[in-house]
Amino acid sequence: MIVCRVARTAGVLGLLAICLSCGDYYRPVANPVIPSPPNSSPSHIALVVTGNGDNNPGAGVTINVSGDTAVSQATVGLVPVHAALVQRGTLVYVANSHEDTVSEFGPSTPAPVTTISLPAGSAPDFVATTESSTVYVANSGGGNVAAISTFNNVITNTIPVGVNPASMAELPNGQKLYVANKGNGTGNGSVSSINTIDKIPNPPVAGTWMSPVWVAVRSDGQRAYVLDSGTGNVSEIDTFTDGVIKSVAVGVGADFMLYDPTLDRLYVTNPVANQLMVLDASSDSLPVTAVSVANPVNLAALPDGTRAYVSSATLTAGNVVSSQVTVLNAVDFSVKTTIPLTKVNAVPGCAANTWSELFMAAAADSTKVYIGNCDAGNTAIINTSNDTLVTTIASPLSSQKPATNGGTPPPQNPVFVLAGP
């Protein structure tokens, strides 16, 4: 009897085990994880703005930094002169000076292009912002700054400034905008300060201004710097009080200034004096170092802080423009090498010895430097690993007549270059 009971109990337990194994119990299932496809957009870009004469639309060309190729092209307006990348480089705004418009498009997918109309006679010449919701356009003809919403591309405010605004820079926190008003050549230049929260101009910055042409802001937002080509000074402004702290001489005729946030310094090109002036912005005394460079017109500084690249243009006999790039070691400003570019005939519309003739930009990863060669109609690319010219990218064909019947029209002329994040 006992044996039978044990057997029956064992049988019941066996059946129970079988039932449990047949219940709602599932083995873990390994689902395959499919990786996201690679982003087709370039990781780093450079954007080149090209002009196409006075009566034909220009272009915005996006270059893939890693591939050294033009990956997209957008048609902009008449005589584009300046541009800005907005919303972490996903939008481009281009000022078209001869048709009172601003073109907006995406650098990777440029179609469609949105055209934003400005009042007649605005003559926009500069675009700037550190905000994501608003971009500012300086209107040299209207003596004002237009605030444009990046959400619907509508002008939300028109802010009066001085005569012939030529350059702008906004604080990193997006709360104040400084405008360099060049004036009309009679010494009536000025510097405007705008409260960007309510879009109301503050009192003009007091100072001895003749012809301010460039403005930059320090990365901590506590100082702004204004280059006055007429007085030959760089003035340092306390952004809390809008008072001028100090002015230092860089020479009459200096017309381009670049702030290097990596090394906390200012570079100023002066083609009249054949000098590059370097200012230490970490100190309010603004100590200056003068570096001899023949006919410097523009400059790019590598984000890694190792070198600075200075473009030079010389107009020689026969109306020929000879251009080159001088590579400087950032530590002691010694010349590392000189890279020749081109010798070509000067082109009308490419202003000799001005900052737009050979505008430069350094890629965000410091691997390339881009030079928009206005007279040559191409963008030169320097590989910074060995500081050699690796290639040139021809600009889009212009609407001008070919030099010979049945020939190819000449290329458009680069006037501005900027690098994406």
Order of alpha helices (4+ residues) and beta strands (2+ residues): alpha-beta-beta-beta-beta-beta-beta-beta-beta-beta-beta-beta-beta-beta-beta-beta-beta-beta-beta-beta-beta-beta-beta-beta-beta-beta-beta-beta-beta-beta-beta-beta-beta
